Amino acid sequence: MLVSKTAKEIEEWITSYIYDNAEHLNFSSEVDVTAGLEYHGFDSMEAQSMLGELMEWLDLGSDDIDATFFYDYPTIEQFAEAVSKL
């Protein structure tokens, strides 16, 4: 598998996702890429939903990124960097 986006592009996509879903996430602050998804109001179901949309945006298969990535790379910054290297 080869991800064609940079870590910065993935961070920006996640940031946009958070702002687009801020009301649903009950989040009203600035996005902090050095913080984890839980800081931004995500629960496990919302993280899975975002992951599905991210994989679609990256044109990846449904099993190319395991949900445990969020635990292995707990901040948005770390997660984006790891995904960009797939």
C-alpha positions as CSV (number, residue, x, y, z in Angstrom):
1,M,0.0,0.0,0.0
2,L,1.2,3.5,-0.8
3,V,-0.3,6.6,0.7
4,S,0.1,9.5,-1.6
5,K,-0.5,12.3,1.0
6,T,2.0,13.9,3.3
7,A,1.6,13.9,7.1
8,K,0.7,17.7,6.9
9,E,-2.1,17.0,4.4
10,I,-3.5,14.2,6.6
11,E,-3.3,16.5,9.6
12,E,-5.2,19.2,7.7
13,W,-7.8,16.6,6.6
14,I,-8.3,15.5,10.2
15,T,-8.4,19.1,11.4
16,S,-11.1,19.9,8.8
17,Y,-13.1,16.8,9.8
18,I,-13.0,18.0,13.4
19,Y,-14.2,21.5,12.5
20,D,-16.9,20.1,10.2
21,N,-18.1,17.9,13.0
22,A,-17.5,20.2,16.0
23,E,-21.1,20.4,17.1
24,H,-21.6,16.7,17.0
25,L,-18.2,16.2,18.8
26,N,-19.2,18.8,21.3
27,F,-15.9,20.5,20.6
28,S,-15.5,24.3,20.6
29,S,-11.8,25.0,20.9
30,E,-8.8,25.2,18.5
31,V,-7.6,21.9,17.1
32,D,-4.4,20.8,18.7
33,V,-2.5,18.3,16.5
34,T,-0.3,17.4,19.5
35,A,-3.4,16.2,21.4
36,G,-5.3,13.0,20.9
37,L,-8.7,12.4,19.4
38,E,-10.4,12.2,22.8
39,Y,-9.3,15.8,23.6
40,H,-11.3,16.8,20.5
41,G,-14.5,15.0,21.6
42,F,-14.1,11.6,19.9
43,D,-15.3,8.4,21.2
44,S,-14.4,5.0,19.7
45,M,-17.4,5.0,17.3
46,E,-16.6,8.5,16.0
47,A,-13.0,7.6,15.6
48,Q,-14.1,4.6,13.5
49,S,-16.3,6.8,11.4
50,M,-13.6,9.3,10.8
51,L,-11.1,6.5,10.0
52,G,-13.5,5.1,7.3
53,E,-13.8,8.5,5.7
54,L,-10.0,9.1,5.9
55,M,-9.3,5.7,4.2
56,E,-11.8,6.6,1.5
57,W,-10.0,10.0,1.0
58,L,-6.7,8.2,0.9
59,D,-8.1,5.6,-1.6
60,L,-7.2,2.8,0.8
61,G,-9.0,-0.5,1.4
62,S,-11.2,-0.9,4.5
63,D,-8.6,-3.0,6.3
64,D,-5.5,-1.0,5.3
65,I,-5.4,1.0,8.6
66,D,-6.2,-0.9,11.7
67,A,-8.3,0.9,14.4
68,T,-5.4,0.2,16.9
69,F,-3.4,3.0,15.0
70,F,-5.2,5.5,17.2
71,Y,-3.7,3.8,20.3
72,D,-0.3,3.2,18.8
73,Y,-0.1,6.8,17.6
74,P,-2.2,8.7,20.1
75,T,-1.8,12.3,18.8
76,I,-3.2,13.6,15.5
77,E,0.4,14.6,14.6
78,Q,1.8,11.1,15.3
79,F,-1.1,9.4,13.6
80,A,-0.8,11.5,10.5
81,E,2.9,10.8,10.3
82,A,2.5,7.1,10.6
83,V,-0.3,6.9,8.1
84,S,1.7,9.0,5.6
85,K,4.4,6.3,5.7
86,L,2.1,3.4,4.8
